[in-house]
Amino acid sequence: MMRRNVRRLAAAGATARRPAGSMTKSSLENLSSSRLRMSSSSRCNQFFPGSSDHFINYRAFSTESDKNDEPAKKTTKKTMEFQAETKQLLDIVTNSLYTDKEVFLRELISNASDACEKLRHLQNAGGADIENSDRDLEIKITLDEVESTITIEDTGIGMTEEELVSNLGTIARSGSKNFMTELEQAGSSDGLEIAKGIIGKFGVGFYSVFMVAHKVEVTTQPARGGPATVWTSDGTGTYEISELDEEIRQDRGTSIKIFLDSNYWSLLQESKITEVLNKYSNFVQFPIFINGNRVNSVQAVWGLDPREVEYDTYVEFYKYIAQAIDDPLDILHFRAEAPLDVKALLFIPSFHSEKYGMERMQPGVSLYSRKVLIESKSTDILPDWMRFVKGVVDSEDLPLAISREKPQDSALILKLRKVLTRKFLSQLEKMAKKEPEKYLDEFYREYAFFLKEGVCQDFEFQSTLAKLLRFETNKNTTKELISMDQYISNVRPEQNDIYYLCAPTREAAALSPYLEAFEKANLEVIFIYTAIDDFVMANLEKYEGRKLVSVENGDIDLSQFQSDDEKKDKKDDDGDESSDEGGSDEKLSATEAMDLCLWLKNSLGDSKVGSCRPSSRLVSSPAIVTDNESGAMRRMMRMVDTSEGTRDSMPLPKQNVEINPSHPLMVGLYKIRESEPMLAKILAEQVYDNCLMAAGLLDDSRTMIPRLNDLLISLVKGAQLQHDDDDDKKEDDK
């Protein structure tokens, strides 16, 4: 009842407000429906004041009822094709796809090579009626400075008019890819071998010619006979096609005549074209001629069976690919099938150019696909520390970007990188085992820096690289470097750590106070001399489960390596609280040593000394600093510090000092610290600087000169007083 009243009210309102003849029937129905919702809202609020929820439910109910009264509408679907603006697409392909303009030559030579490869397959398959079947498969380039044109001609399979329209008239349609599809469908037994010679796959390379040309004319003669056809375009979205005039002779194959823009007339120089071909297409399997001179005379050695290649062939190829004058130190030639088909030929030069401050080398290995250059000096296929390696890596099924200037599948490239790195490291391990003298004298002394760089950067192969490192120790000579494995084989059974000492030279390391306790305990210590050696030890941390420990650490306990007599003597010394003043082996007691440490810390100041304690590890040195930063590392950090300011831009942190209670200097310093306070303070400062110098932490030794002069004056005065006393004594005796 209420619903009918609401409808009457809505209809009455609509009739009262509508001007006569102003609405159609359908407009009236729409308006009535709309006003029904508005009027019902106001009136329901009158019938049910404060109950908006009831109104909402009612409106939903009435709306659903109205929908049920309407006939159901059928949903229709349409399948549409994407549309392309041909002119814009062609502009993108020709002007935005490639990085280097000269790449057009690589693309056209690759197309010509594919045409020759297709014809070779046709001939091998016994194809009949081939035009000029005895003519060699080759590619010719002719330069015409008068017309400003480059003509690229091949003696390959050619194209019919239909194929010309299909291949050149359709962007991104690859004739080579379709050719391979037809072989697969036909079940060709030699399809795999043919596929290795086919380069093209995207169908866009031809259009790169419009980067440098304002007009291109393609003339082609099918190998199986038929009329020759001419295709012409200016690259703006249209092309013309016609049969070749019968009076003009066209041999089998395809001829591409390129009318260069004036900006690219430099390409008309034979030297420039030769340079581009040598860079990108020098290993194309068909001969390439420029004005009658063959260009690609170097063989793609990496594609040959390693067992069939002579050493002289390797050397010749190395000198070409690396632009080198030396013979290679070592050669790695291998093939792999997983994760993708790869052929690699890598060389280790006999020397590198980063020595003596020369600039950092660029990567030396280039990436090829089917003997065509994809990326020169690729940064992706080998880790940075292997930049000294020269050579070639080729993959026939490598996924490439459309421009064919970069590999596309980064995950697959990463796997390839791991395969190559693992193979190279295996080659070095083999050399180190079978030819140790060659490895040490020729390779390691030249390239040790790169291996150490790899330890710090390439964490996946860090353990393998560590096995290839060689070191001097306190028990060998500079000519007898040992590996970590050899060090471990030499250690005493109770030794769990690997000890090392960083010093500027071997002489400095041998005289280092830090070495004294290890020499006494007959322990072998590795000597390292540079900042990168420190980086290596810090990054390795452990080797074969053994910690790498610097002998400058303060918490080293060598008591387990002492003999029973030494342990007994130490125990007796610890229990003796008095100094043996009259003995020749005078030593401070434990209490005296602690008093001297406290005095030293106060005299030198809290800004210099963090702690001071007696030490049992020193033999002939008065004191050392421990747990300090590496001297080599500090020197390197100061060298690269670019901040303005004085030497205090990198202040030296507080040092932990350890003294030798049995050293005569410490014993004497303890005795004069109160009777001669000024001299004692000067001596304390000199002892501290001596410790810094031994640790390689003294930034400027010239600061010691005034103090040393004062000590020399004191020494001279003391000697003079002694001389005067002796003279007086002689006078008294007289």
DALINBEL-V716262 format. One record per backbone hydrogen bond with DSSP energy under -1.0 kcal/mol. CO is the residue of the C=O (numbers start at 1). NH is the residue of the N-H. E is the energy in kcal/mol with one decimal. If there is no record, write none. Layout:
<<CO,NH,E> <CO,NH,E>>
//
This chain:
<<1,5,-2.0> <2,6,-2.3> <3,7,-2.2> <4,8,-2.4> <5,9,-2.5> <6,10,-2.4> <7,11,-2.7> <8,12,-2.8> <9,13,-2.4> <10,14,-2.1> <11,15,-2.3> <12,16,-2.3> <13,17,-1.4> <14,18,-1.0> <19,22,-1.7> <24,28,-2.1> <25,29,-2.2> <26,30,-2.3> <27,31,-2.7> <28,32,-2.7> <29,33,-2.2> <30,34,-2.2> <31,35,-2.9> <32,36,-2.1> <33,37,-1.4> <34,38,-1.8> <35,39,-3.3> <36,40,-2.5> <37,41,-1.3> <38,42,-1.7> <39,43,-2.4> <40,44,-2.3> <41,45,-1.5> <43,47,-2.2> <44,48,-3.0> <48,51,-1.8> <51,55,-1.2> <52,56,-2.3> <53,57,-2.1> <54,58,-2.2> <55,59,-3.0> <56,60,-2.3> <57,61,-2.2> <58,62,-2.6> <59,63,-2.4> <60,64,-2.2> <61,65,-1.8> <62,66,-1.9> <63,67,-2.1> <64,68,-1.8> <67,70,-1.1> <84,86,-1.1> <85,89,-2.9> <86,90,-2.7> <87,91,-1.9> <88,92,-2.1> <89,93,-2.5> <90,94,-2.3> <91,95,-2.2> <92,96,-2.2> <100,103,-1.3> <101,104,-1.7> <102,105,-1.4> <103,107,-2.1> <104,108,-2.3> <105,109,-2.4> <106,110,-2.2> <107,111,-2.0> <108,112,-2.3> <109,113,-2.5> <110,114,-2.3> <111,115,-2.1> <112,116,-2.0> <113,117,-2.4> <114,118,-2.5> <115,119,-1.8> <115,157,-1.2> <116,120,-2.2> <117,121,-2.0> <118,122,-2.1> <119,123,-2.5> <120,124,-2.5> <121,125,-2.1> <122,127,-2.7> <123,126,-1.4> <132,135,-2.2> <138,155,-1.5> <139,289,-2.5> <140,153,-3.2> <141,291,-2.7> <142,151,-2.7> <144,148,-1.1> <144,149,-2.1> <148,260,-2.1> <149,144,-2.6> <150,258,-3.0> <151,142,-2.6> <152,256,-2.8> <153,140,-3.3> <157,223,-2.6> <160,164,-2.5> <161,165,-2.4> <162,166,-2.3> <163,167,-3.1> <164,168,-2.4> <170,173,-1.2> <174,178,-2.0> <175,179,-2.0> <176,180,-2.1> <177,181,-2.1> <178,182,-2.3> <179,183,-1.8> <180,184,-2.2> <181,185,-2.4> <182,186,-2.0> <183,188,-2.2> <188,191,-1.1> <190,194,-2.0> <191,195,-2.3> <192,196,-1.2> <194,197,-1.5> <203,172,-1.8> <205,208,-1.5> <206,209,-1.7> <207,210,-1.5> <208,211,-1.9> <209,212,-1.4> <209,213,-1.0> <212,261,-3.0> <215,259,-2.6> <216,233,-2.0> <217,257,-3.2> <218,231,-3.3> <219,255,-3.3> <220,229,-2.2> <221,253,-2.2> <222,225,-1.4> <223,131,-3.8> <228,244,-2.6> <229,220,-2.3> <230,242,-2.2> <231,218,-3.5> <232,240,-3.3> <233,216,-2.5> <240,232,-2.9> <242,230,-3.7> <245,248,-1.9> <253,221,-2.9> <254,154,-2.6> <255,219,-2.9> <256,152,-2.5> <257,217,-2.5> <258,150,-1.7> <259,214,-2.2> <261,264,-1.9> <262,265,-1.1> <264,267,-1.6> <265,268,-1.9> <266,269,-1.4> <269,273,-2.0> <270,274,-2.5> <271,275,-2.0> <272,276,-2.2> <273,277,-2.6> <274,278,-2.7> <275,279,-1.5> <276,280,-2.4> <277,281,-1.6> <280,373,-2.4> <281,284,-1.4> <287,139,-2.5> <288,295,-2.8> <289,141,-2.8> <290,293,-2.3> <293,290,-3.0> <295,297,-1.7> <299,301,-1.8> <300,303,-1.5> <301,304,-1.9> <305,308,-2.4> <310,314,-1.7> <311,315,-2.5> <312,316,-2.3> <313,317,-2.2> <314,318,-2.8> <315,319,-2.4> <316,320,-1.4> <317,321,-3.0> <318,322,-2.5> <330,348,-2.4> <332,346,-3.3> <334,344,-2.6> <336,342,-3.3> <342,336,-2.5> <343,394,-3.0> <344,334,-2.2> <345,392,-2.3> <346,332,-2.9> <347,390,-2.4> <348,329,-3.3> <348,330,-1.1> <355,358,-1.4> <364,391,-1.6> <365,378,-1.5> <366,393,-2.2> <367,374,-3.0> <367,375,-1.9> <368,395,-1.7> <369,372,-1.1> <372,369,-2.3> <375,367,-2.9> <383,386,-1.7> <384,387,-1.6> <386,389,-1.8> <390,347,-3.5> <391,366,-1.9> <392,345,-2.6> <393,368,-3.1> <394,343,-2.7> <399,408,-3.0> <401,404,-1.9> <406,401,-2.6> <408,410,-1.1> <409,413,-2.2> <410,414,-2.0> <411,415,-1.6> <412,416,-2.3> <413,417,-2.6> <414,418,-1.9> <415,419,-2.2> <416,420,-2.5> <417,421,-2.4> <418,422,-2.6> <419,423,-2.2> <420,424,-2.3> <421,425,-2.5> <422,426,-2.1> <423,427,-1.9> <424,428,-1.9> <425,429,-2.5> <426,430,-2.1> <427,431,-2.1> <428,432,-2.7> <429,433,-1.7> <430,434,-2.9> <431,435,-2.6> <435,439,-2.5> <436,440,-2.6> <437,441,-2.8> <438,442,-1.7> <438,443,-1.7> <439,444,-4.1> <440,445,-1.5> <443,447,-2.9> <444,448,-1.7> <447,451,-1.5> <448,452,-2.3> <449,453,-2.2> <450,454,-2.1> <451,455,-1.9> <452,456,-1.6> <453,457,-1.3> <454,458,-2.9> <457,459,-1.3> <461,465,-2.4> <462,466,-2.3> <463,467,-1.2> <465,468,-1.1> <466,469,-1.1> <471,482,-2.6> <472,527,-3.0> <473,476,-1.0> <477,480,-1.3> <482,471,-2.7> <483,487,-2.1> <484,488,-2.4> <485,489,-1.9> <492,495,-2.0> <498,549,-3.2> <499,526,-2.7> <500,551,-2.4> <501,528,-2.6> <505,509,-2.0> <506,510,-2.6> <507,511,-1.4> <509,512,-1.1> <512,515,-1.2> <515,519,-2.5> <516,520,-2.3> <517,521,-1.8> <518,523,-3.0> <519,522,-1.0> <525,474,-1.6> <526,501,-2.9> <528,503,-2.4> <530,534,-1.3> <531,535,-2.0> <532,536,-2.4> <533,537,-2.3> <534,538,-2.4> <535,539,-2.5> <536,540,-2.6> <537,541,-2.3> <540,542,-3.7> <541,548,-2.8> <543,546,-1.9> <546,543,-2.5> <547,498,-3.1> <549,500,-1.9> <550,553,-1.8> <552,627,-2.2> <558,561,-1.6> <559,562,-1.4> <563,567,-2.2> <564,568,-2.0> <565,569,-2.5> <566,570,-2.3> <567,571,-2.0> <568,572,-2.2> <569,573,-2.4> <570,574,-2.2> <571,575,-1.4> <579,581,-1.7> <589,593,-2.7> <590,594,-1.9> <591,595,-2.2> <592,596,-2.6> <593,597,-2.2> <594,598,-2.2> <595,599,-2.3> <596,600,-2.8> <597,601,-2.4> <598,602,-1.9> <599,603,-2.7> <600,604,-2.7> <601,605,-1.4> <605,608,-1.3> <605,609,-2.1> <608,655,-2.7> <611,657,-2.9> <613,659,-1.8> <622,660,-2.9> <624,658,-2.9> <630,634,-2.3> <631,635,-2.4> <632,636,-2.0> <633,637,-2.5> <634,638,-2.4> <635,639,-1.8> <636,640,-1.8> <646,649,-1.9> <647,650,-1.1> <655,610,-2.8> <655,611,-1.2> <656,626,-2.6> <657,613,-1.9> <658,624,-2.2> <659,615,-2.5> <660,663,-1.9> <661,588,-2.1> <663,667,-2.3> <664,668,-2.8> <665,669,-2.4> <666,670,-2.0> <667,671,-1.3> <668,672,-2.0> <672,676,-2.6> <676,680,-2.7> <677,681,-2.0> <678,682,-2.1> <679,683,-2.5> <680,684,-2.4> <681,685,-2.3> <682,686,-2.0> <683,687,-2.7> <684,688,-2.2> <685,689,-2.3> <686,690,-2.4> <687,691,-1.9> <688,692,-2.1> <689,693,-2.6> <690,694,-2.2> <691,695,-1.6> <692,697,-3.1> <700,703,-1.4> <701,704,-1.8> <702,705,-1.2> <704,708,-2.8> <705,709,-2.4> <706,710,-2.1> <707,711,-2.4> <708,712,-2.4> <709,713,-2.3> <710,714,-2.5> <711,715,-2.3> <712,716,-2.6> <713,717,-3.0> <714,718,-2.6> <715,719,-2.4> <716,720,-2.6> <717,721,-2.8> <718,722,-2.3> <719,723,-2.1> <720,724,-2.6> <721,725,-2.6> <722,726,-2.1> <723,727,-2.1> <724,728,-2.6> <725,729,-2.4> <726,730,-2.1> <727,731,-2.1> <728,732,-2.4> <729,733,-2.1> <730,734,-1.4>>
//
